[in-house]
Amino acid sequence: MLPVRFVAEQLGATVGWAPVTQTVTLDFGGTPVLPPAAPVLTAPGDGSSSTDKTPSLGWNAVDGAATYRVVIRRGTDAVLDKSGLTALWFTVPAGLLTAGTYSWTVTATGPGGTSPAQTRPFVFTVKDPVIQPLAQTVEMHVKYSGWDPATIHIKVGARITWNIWGDEISSCTNRIVVPSLSISQTLTSGKNVITFTAPSAAGTVPFSCWMGMVRGQFIVDP
């Protein structure tokens, strides 16, 4: 058994007593170790938007930090909480994010404790990529003998540019019709252009002159 005040004062400490909690404090006059400051977020920029579903989050180093913790939220729900990071960046794993808006914060932990989170979290938006339809150009010549070629291959769902060269137009082949695509167009000498979207399923699309005598077909390939 030793008297705490006597021993502590001999060691240079100031002894305090809190009667309400009955707690003894010993102050040796050292410099207190404070928690690190909140890291400054850097990337992706606040309010950014992209189709990247595995973004790399970055922040600046702060004094007194040993590790960092990243929290990503969608609304109020945490979708990721990763602590113990020593690097100044973190790449979000694949399969975690879907299209939507997310907020994120980073805290730093060191010998003095843990920093507060950012007063205003950074926000980023993930978008689904816009898939452009396939574009395809096909050509056909009008001859006295008929269409050349009379069979044309196109791709399912493609945006088709159909160039028809009126080399030898007759009273029969001066108009071409594609009933299933609601196409009916007059053909003249030189270049004629028809644009349309190919059917969404594989199959055959017939076309003909306006009299139905000169026939051809599109083969719609997968």
Summary of the structure (lengths in Angstrom):
residues: 222
radius of gyration: 37.2
end to end distance: 90.6
largest distance: 122.1
contacts: 577
relative contact order: 0.13
helix: 5%
strand: 51%
